């Protein structure tokens, strides 16, 4: 342990951020404060003025372009665990082990997204039938946990769009009937075995047929999927006047 000129103790292994040098290592060299940089090696310094103390984890995050998230939103994962995202092919085993010892799960950066709330959810399949538990909207990532708290705007964005649908993963936590929609039909199927006469499970034809019978706004939701088909439902938005009549 040594001290700078102002009497502030400096441990034998202490990291700082130095403007113009990035993260630097400061220690006592023969009784003299010095910092080590990749470009110039050891440089003697008189004090810690202008240096900001950082952790070794911050050094690794910047060096290997790592990113952390705190808590999993992805179903099937421990919501209380934290994770570090990165390309682990480029991180030495010793540094990866150090990050794990700090309590982080190691995840691949191209397989996960981080919600604005700080939680992570997958953007890459890890099993048959996987669906993303969240959305990407105008460059922002929103997990299902956040989306379910106030899904009105998202549901409206799906209205009258036969090539978009509420996924199974989100349907498990967002019931359109709780947000001003009524179920019209949940027995549709699209795939090799499309079997509805006049529609063959085509969402565009189904939407046109429903609008012809009862003009309104409609949205689709995926209710299941198999190897060769997708099962889905269609919901109709309840008009304000209808709600008033029911009251």
Secondary structure by P-SEA (a helix, b strand, c coil): ccccccccccccbbbbbcccccbbbbbbcccbbbbbbccccbbbbcccccbbbbcaaaaaaaaabbbbbcccccccccccccccccccccccaaaaaaaaaabbbbbbccccccccccbbbbcccccccccccccccccccccaaaaaacaaaaaaaacccccccccaaaaaccccccccccccccccccccccccccccccaaaaaaaaaaacbbbbbbbbcccccccccbbbbbbbcaaaaaaac
